[in-house]
Amino acid sequence: MGNIQFDYGDFFGTQETVLSSLRYLNKNVESNHNLLSLAYNTIANSTAKLKQFDDAIRYFKLAIEFTKDAEIELKYKNNLSVCLRDAKKYDEAINLSQSNLQKSVYGSRDYAMILNNLAKAKNLQNPEYNPLNDYWLTLKIRDNYNDLWGLNSSYASLAQYYTGVEIDSSLYYSEKQYQIAKRLKSPDDQINALKRLIEYSGDNQRQYFTLFLELSDSIQQARAAAKNQFALIRYEVEKNKADNLRLEKENAEKQNRLIRQRVITGASIFLLVLVAGGGTLWYKRRKQRLELEAQNRVKETQLHLSKKIHDVVANGIYRVMSEIEHGDEVDRDGVLDKLENMYHQSRDISHDVEQQTITETPFNEQLASLLKSFAADHRKVLIAGNDAEQWDDISKRIKDEVKHVLQELMVNMKKHSQAEQVVVRFEITDRQLNIFYKDNGVGIPEEKSKGKGIANTVSRIESLGGKITFVNEPGKGLNITTVIPL
């Protein structure tokens, strides 16, 4: 499922699906290693597509660690070198590509692939480096094999190199790439070729732009459909889980009734024979019955929660997806309202579960969950210094106020700042808790600087004997420093 989602361009879906598959695989079982290697490579490719290069590099290294096939290992190492190049770690990318080139067979497809990536990395590191000899050798090898995907890559590399150097050559190779990409039915490669053709082609610019718009619309529709293609499968799985829990409950009840009948019959017989022996047996049977009833109550609670999740979340999401898929126009505000309603309902379910949980979630995990809930596709939330042990000696009152203050700051950030990156760092020095907040948004507008939310934040910190300082640079971001004595 994850690989299919990747082919359709649903990279977030790929990450979620393939990560969920890891719980079925054991690193300590050698027969699982090939699948682990494939899973890590797929996660790394989707993560690289989302430009999360540091995470992608880590997963590529895991894929290489678990593969036992030398040919596949070479491909994964080439993927890693491309990721290092895209992350602008050119020295590492070049060193790895040179090592890969030595391990490949001269004139093979792998040799052409590695050589092309090596030449591109050298040119990006040093614009004075001329990669043409390597590009042409690569093109010749791929042409001999009639390797269409390889030719597509070579034409793209040549077109990119000639951009700003020789426009006619760039147009020539862009047109070649476009024709190959059409044969391969690769929309992303067609889009990349069309962008160059639109920018530099004078006479045919309108024609290429029309093709670009049609292809872009087609890709968006296909990817929107791809995101929902496994929704029905997941819905059926959750429904089957609820049905199975219901059947388990019914079987447990039948077993409980049977045991009760045996307890009564056995107790009656033994009471007639020997009061002492009967009393002992009754005690044992009663203990067994209580254990079974306790198990039955647990299963009933599981069934109740599973049904509630199925009815509230799964059905609600499925209805929203159906409206989006079959409606002529999408009512964005209506969809957001429905999703928000489902969000609050699911929070209520979560609250019910927390009420029944004996073990409380560690405070550092509560904070991490709170802060990460404000992350989005266009916004990163980074946390530092949130170690579990540093919260052990801090009072519940301080923890509660810190949690409320951070929630207020993050809500204000989401509503007003337009920030793309938020950093929250915790530090304990000289018996005082320091909290540093920074974002790269627009800062606090003048009309919001005296709002009720900020006043409440200041009041909470001062009630602890602490101090909170706002450094506001409109258009550049916001720095907040909080100091609380312990």
Summary of the structure (lengths in Angstrom):
residues: 486
radius of gyration: 30.7
end to end distance: 51.0
largest distance: 108.2
contacts: 1426
relative contact order: 0.04
helix: 73%
strand: 8%
